[in-house]
Amino acid sequence: MKRILLTGFEPFHEYKINSSWSLVDSFENTTSGIECIKFRLPVEFRVVSSIVPEILKQYKPDIVLAFGQCTGDSIRIERVALNLDDARTADNSGYTPADEPIHADGKNAYFSSLPIKAIQHAVAAKNIPAIISNSAGTYVCNHLFYELLYWCDKLSLPTKIGFVHLPRLTEQVSGTQNPSLPLQQMQIALHEIIKIL
């Protein structure tokens, strides 16, 4: 049986909910032959660094599909993780790294090991806005993406790693003109992604 680890983040800054965890928490696996494990992560650079190698060793997933929240109007399938932490605002612990490498012995960047174009096409085929993104930013989302790929490399794990940014939920932007996506569409997208994996 294939084991997939799904991760989302806790709320951060002014947000009372995080669309990434809302999606992961709501997910019901209907695909036979696949075991899904859900894990909620803190929006904290240092804690993420300590958690990642432990969850990879504990769960031994075949695939990690990590989610984060963004402010756009499309599901963003991330291509690359940078070896860089550079935060404009503090994380949930109050830490604000500036131009810091994540790992001194790490590559400058790692690429997603999931079929990102097939994922984008499958989601878009359901009339859900989806794009391939070449920058996961330099905040905790990129940090997690990089840590996952770094540790798979260092530990010689066969685990496939991917990161997807989700728009905010409709209820998060109520009363504004800010872009969002209903949870139901995100759920459809996740089911389509898992079919490919």
KOLGU-90289 format. One record per residue (C-alpha): residue in three letters; x, y, z. Coordinates in nm, 4 decimals, decimal comma, always signed. Example, Ala and Ser with C-alpha at 12.3 -4.5 7.8 and 13.67 -1.06 7.14 Angstrom:
BEGIN
+--------+----------+----------+----------+
| residu |        x |        y |        z |
+--------+----------+----------+----------+
|    ALA |  +1,2300 |  -0,4500 |  +0,7800 |
|    SER |  +1,3670 |  -0,1060 |  +0,7140 |
+--------+----------+----------+----------+
REM end
This chain:
BEGIN
+--------+----------+----------+----------+
| residu |        x |        y |        z |
+--------+----------+----------+----------+
|    MET |  +0,0000 |  +0,0000 |  +0,0000 |
|    LYS |  +0,1290 |  +0,3457 |  -0,0937 |
|    ARG |  +0,1602 |  +0,5844 |  +0,2009 |
|    ILE |  +0,1061 |  +0,9570 |  +0,1461 |
|    LEU |  +0,1812 |  +1,2157 |  +0,4135 |
|    LEU |  -0,0364 |  +1,5268 |  +0,3804 |
|    THR |  +0,0770 |  +1,8356 |  +0,5693 |
|    GLY |  -0,0846 |  +2,1721 |  +0,6337 |
|    PHE |  -0,0038 |  +2,4690 |  +0,8537 |
|    GLU |  -0,1606 |  +2,6217 |  +1,1624 |
|    PRO |  -0,3081 |  +2,9759 |  +1,1410 |
|    PHE |  -0,0620 |  +3,2654 |  +1,1314 |
|    HIS |  -0,0559 |  +3,6453 |  +1,1477 |
|    GLU |  -0,4076 |  +3,7865 |  +1,1265 |
|    TYR |  -0,5621 |  +3,4640 |  +0,9970 |
|    LYS |  -0,7830 |  +3,2630 |  +1,2331 |
|    ILE |  -0,7733 |  +2,9641 |  +0,9992 |
|    ASN |  -0,5249 |  +2,8397 |  +0,7413 |
|    SER |  -0,6635 |  +2,7059 |  +0,4135 |
|    SER |  -0,3855 |  +2,4469 |  +0,3942 |
|    TRP |  -0,4858 |  +2,2744 |  +0,7171 |
|    SER |  -0,8567 |  +2,3198 |  +0,6446 |
|    LEU |  -0,8066 |  +2,1168 |  +0,3272 |
|    VAL |  -0,5866 |  +1,8467 |  +0,4799 |
|    ASP |  -0,8066 |  +1,8105 |  +0,7879 |
|    SER |  -1,1220 |  +1,7775 |  +0,5765 |
|    PHE |  -0,9763 |  +1,5241 |  +0,3355 |
|    GLU |  -1,1427 |  +1,1832 |  +0,3184 |
|    ASN |  -0,9438 |  +0,9214 |  +0,1313 |
|    THR |  -1,1558 |  +0,7316 |  -0,1193 |
|    THR |  -0,8686 |  +0,5912 |  -0,3254 |
|    SER |  -0,8000 |  +0,2223 |  -0,2688 |
|    GLY |  -0,4418 |  +0,1132 |  -0,2193 |
|    ILE |  -0,3406 |  +0,4426 |  -0,0616 |
|    GLU |  -0,2943 |  +0,5252 |  +0,3073 |
|    CYS |  -0,3077 |  +0,8960 |  +0,3912 |
|    ILE |  -0,1556 |  +1,0428 |  +0,7060 |
|    LYS |  -0,2346 |  +1,4012 |  +0,8095 |
|    PHE |  +0,0088 |  +1,6249 |  +0,9967 |
|    ARG |  -0,0372 |  +1,9862 |  +1,1093 |
|    LEU |  +0,2758 |  +2,1986 |  +1,1256 |
|    PRO |  +0,3501 |  +2,5182 |  +1,3188 |
|    VAL |  +0,4369 |  +2,8339 |  +1,1266 |
|    GLU |  +0,7794 |  +2,8411 |  +1,2888 |
|    PHE |  +1,1063 |  +2,8065 |  +1,0986 |
|    ARG |  +1,3071 |  +2,6375 |  +1,3735 |
|    VAL |  +1,0375 |  +2,3938 |  +1,4824 |
|    VAL |  +0,9752 |  +2,2858 |  +1,1226 |
|    SER |  +1,3478 |  +2,2125 |  +1,0938 |
|    SER |  +1,3357 |  +1,9837 |  +1,3959 |
|    ILE |  +1,0121 |  +1,8108 |  +1,2928 |
|    VAL |  +1,0872 |  +1,7239 |  +0,9299 |
|    PRO |  +1,3549 |  +1,4548 |  +0,9741 |
|    GLU |  +1,1532 |  +1,3001 |  +1,2568 |
|    ILE |  +0,8299 |  +1,2672 |  +1,0607 |
|    LEU |  +1,0154 |  +1,1252 |  +0,7605 |
|    LYS |  +1,1741 |  +0,8603 |  +0,9841 |
|    GLN |  +0,8547 |  +0,7919 |  +1,1801 |
|    TYR |  +0,6028 |  +0,7637 |  +0,8978 |
|    LYS |  +0,8328 |  +0,6503 |  +0,6154 |
|    PRO |  +0,5986 |  +0,7950 |  +0,3516 |
|    ASP |  +0,6281 |  +0,7100 |  -0,0147 |
|    ILE |  +0,5083 |  +1,0619 |  -0,0953 |
|    VAL |  +0,4850 |  +1,3878 |  +0,0977 |
|    LEU |  +0,2336 |  +1,6363 |  -0,0364 |
|    ALA |  +0,2727 |  +1,9582 |  +0,1601 |
|    PHE |  +0,0303 |  +2,2509 |  +0,1460 |
|    GLY |  +0,0580 |  +2,6163 |  +0,2382 |
|    GLN |  -0,1579 |  +2,9258 |  +0,2054 |
|    CYS |  -0,0986 |  +3,2093 |  -0,0409 |
|    THR |  -0,2823 |  +3,5268 |  -0,1389 |
|    GLY |  -0,3395 |  +3,4467 |  -0,5072 |
|    ASP |  -0,6437 |  +3,3172 |  -0,6922 |
|    SER |  -0,4946 |  +2,9909 |  -0,8236 |
|    ILE |  -0,3657 |  +2,6653 |  -0,6858 |
|    ARG |  +0,0102 |  +2,6941 |  -0,7272 |
|    ILE |  +0,2115 |  +2,3774 |  -0,7835 |
|    GLU |  +0,5632 |  +2,4666 |  -0,6722 |
|    ARG |  +0,8614 |  +2,3672 |  -0,8822 |
|    VAL |  +1,1603 |  +2,4668 |  -0,6684 |
|    ALA |  +1,2661 |  +2,5147 |  -0,3047 |
|    LEU |  +1,5422 |  +2,7670 |  -0,2303 |
|    ASN |  +1,8094 |  +2,7379 |  +0,0379 |
|    LEU |  +1,7047 |  +3,0722 |  +0,1823 |
|    ASP |  +1,5048 |  +3,2103 |  +0,4743 |
|    ASP |  +1,4162 |  +3,5779 |  +0,4371 |
|    ALA |  +1,1037 |  +3,6862 |  +0,6234 |
|    ARG |  +0,9364 |  +4,0259 |  +0,5984 |
|    THR |  +0,7295 |  +3,9431 |  +0,9047 |
|    ALA |  +0,7992 |  +3,7239 |  +1,2054 |
|    ASP |  +0,6852 |  +3,3644 |  +1,2268 |
|    ASN |  +0,4536 |  +3,2516 |  +1,5067 |
|    SER |  +0,7457 |  +3,2350 |  +1,7500 |
|    GLY |  +0,8530 |  +3,5921 |  +1,6736 |
|    TYR |  +1,1561 |  +3,4864 |  +1,4695 |
|    THR |  +1,2409 |  +3,6921 |  +1,1587 |
|    PRO |  +1,5334 |  +3,5460 |  +0,9626 |
|    ALA |  +1,7019 |  +3,7696 |  +0,7067 |
|    ASP |  +1,9026 |  +3,6313 |  +0,4141 |
|    GLU |  +1,9912 |  +3,3111 |  +0,6014 |
|    PRO |  +2,0719 |  +2,9781 |  +0,4354 |
|    ILE |  +1,8559 |  +2,6923 |  +0,5594 |
|    HIS |  +2,1457 |  +2,4443 |  +0,5484 |
|    ALA |  +2,5081 |  +2,5478 |  +0,4941 |
|    ASP |  +2,5809 |  +2,2084 |  +0,3388 |
|    GLY |  +2,2663 |  +2,2035 |  +0,1255 |
|    LYS |  +2,2243 |  +2,2685 |  -0,2441 |
|    ASN |  +2,1225 |  +2,6181 |  -0,3512 |
|    ALA |  +1,7896 |  +2,4705 |  -0,4587 |
|    TYR |  +1,6034 |  +2,1428 |  -0,4874 |
|    PHE |  +1,3308 |  +2,0633 |  -0,7368 |
|    SER |  +0,9976 |  +1,8978 |  -0,6698 |
|    SER |  +1,0098 |  +1,5239 |  -0,7314 |
|    LEU |  +0,6397 |  +1,5046 |  -0,8230 |
|    PRO |  +0,5028 |  +1,5288 |  -1,1806 |
|    ILE |  +0,4095 |  +1,8955 |  -1,1520 |
|    LYS |  +0,2803 |  +1,9426 |  -1,5071 |
|    ALA |  +0,0578 |  +1,6364 |  -1,4875 |
|    ILE |  -0,0771 |  +1,7681 |  -1,1562 |
|    GLN |  -0,1448 |  +2,1114 |  -1,3028 |
|    HIS |  -0,3225 |  +1,9648 |  -1,6061 |
|    ALA |  -0,5372 |  +1,7323 |  -1,3930 |
|    VAL |  -0,6525 |  +2,0122 |  -1,1632 |
|    ALA |  -0,7130 |  +2,2560 |  -1,4492 |
|    ALA |  -0,9179 |  +1,9877 |  -1,6288 |
|    LYS |  -1,1699 |  +2,0185 |  -1,3436 |
|    ASN |  -1,2053 |  +2,3915 |  -1,4207 |
|    ILE |  -1,0099 |  +2,4812 |  -1,1084 |
|    PRO |  -0,7467 |  +2,7539 |  -1,1572 |
|    ALA |  -0,4028 |  +2,5940 |  -1,1280 |
|    ILE |  -0,0573 |  +2,7112 |  -1,2309 |
|    ILE |  +0,3024 |  +2,5989 |  -1,1979 |
|    SER |  +0,4988 |  +2,8371 |  -0,9781 |
|    ASN |  +0,8741 |  +2,8836 |  -0,9896 |
|    SER |  +0,9012 |  +3,0438 |  -0,6474 |
|    ALA |  +0,7624 |  +2,9195 |  -0,3171 |
|    GLY |  +0,8820 |  +3,2430 |  -0,1557 |
|    THR |  +1,1291 |  +3,2653 |  +0,1320 |
|    TYR |  +0,8942 |  +3,2194 |  +0,4279 |
|    VAL |  +0,8004 |  +2,9028 |  +0,6210 |
|    CYS |  +0,6357 |  +2,7337 |  +0,3199 |
|    ASN |  +0,9600 |  +2,7386 |  +0,1218 |
|    HIS |  +1,1471 |  +2,6425 |  +0,4378 |
|    LEU |  +0,9358 |  +2,3294 |  +0,4784 |
|    PHE |  +0,9636 |  +2,2395 |  +0,1100 |
|    TYR |  +1,3422 |  +2,2739 |  +0,1240 |
|    GLU |  +1,3769 |  +2,0802 |  +0,4493 |
|    LEU |  +1,1765 |  +1,7890 |  +0,3081 |
|    LEU |  +1,3887 |  +1,7681 |  -0,0049 |
|    TYR |  +1,7147 |  +1,8240 |  +0,1855 |
|    TRP |  +1,6498 |  +1,5399 |  +0,4296 |
|    CYS |  +1,5366 |  +1,3018 |  +0,1581 |
|    ASP |  +1,8656 |  +1,3748 |  -0,0147 |
|    LYS |  +2,0796 |  +1,3435 |  +0,3008 |
|    LEU |  +1,9086 |  +1,0276 |  +0,4247 |
|    SER |  +1,8935 |  +0,8749 |  +0,0735 |
|    LEU |  +1,5193 |  +0,8290 |  +0,1032 |
|    PRO |  +1,3118 |  +0,7340 |  -0,2018 |
|    THR |  +1,0273 |  +0,9601 |  -0,0835 |
|    LYS |  +0,8742 |  +1,1848 |  -0,3478 |
|    ILE |  +0,8173 |  +1,5432 |  -0,2344 |
|    GLY |  +0,5851 |  +1,8152 |  -0,3594 |
|    PHE |  +0,4499 |  +2,1454 |  -0,2338 |
|    VAL |  +0,1251 |  +2,3184 |  -0,3302 |
|    HIS |  +0,0157 |  +2,6690 |  -0,2364 |
|    LEU |  -0,3583 |  +2,7209 |  -0,1898 |
|    PRO |  -0,5590 |  +3,0428 |  -0,2130 |
|    ARG |  -0,7419 |  +3,1629 |  +0,0938 |
|    LEU |  -1,0828 |  +3,0160 |  +0,1627 |
|    THR |  -1,3923 |  +3,2131 |  +0,0689 |
|    GLU |  -1,4800 |  +3,2746 |  +0,4340 |
|    GLN |  -1,1331 |  +3,4181 |  +0,4993 |
|    VAL |  -1,1889 |  +3,7095 |  +0,2634 |
|    SER |  -1,5588 |  +3,7711 |  +0,3275 |
|    GLY |  -1,6522 |  +4,1345 |  +0,2742 |
|    THR |  -1,3437 |  +4,2086 |  +0,0638 |
|    GLN |  -1,2478 |  +4,1897 |  -0,3036 |
|    ASN |  -0,9526 |  +3,9610 |  -0,2270 |
|    PRO |  -0,9230 |  +3,6388 |  -0,4298 |
|    SER |  -1,0217 |  +3,3061 |  -0,2772 |
|    LEU |  -1,1313 |  +2,9523 |  -0,3590 |
|    PRO |  -1,4072 |  +2,7429 |  -0,2005 |
|    LEU |  -1,2961 |  +2,4465 |  +0,0092 |
|    GLN |  -1,4996 |  +2,2113 |  -0,2105 |
|    GLN |  -1,2879 |  +2,3001 |  -0,5150 |
|    MET |  -0,9689 |  +2,2465 |  -0,3173 |
|    GLN |  -1,0980 |  +1,9041 |  -0,2130 |
|    ILE |  -1,1671 |  +1,8111 |  -0,5752 |
|    ALA |  -0,8156 |  +1,9265 |  -0,6666 |
|    LEU |  -0,6594 |  +1,7144 |  -0,3919 |
|    HIS |  -0,8468 |  +1,4040 |  -0,5056 |
|    GLU |  -0,7253 |  +1,4631 |  -0,8620 |
|    ILE |  -0,3670 |  +1,5041 |  -0,7444 |
|    ILE |  -0,3776 |  +1,1835 |  -0,5433 |
|    LYS |  -0,5101 |  +0,9909 |  -0,8440 |
|    ILE |  -0,1934 |  +1,0862 |  -1,0307 |
|    LEU |  +0,0404 |  +0,9948 |  -0,7458 |
+--------+----------+----------+----------+
REM end
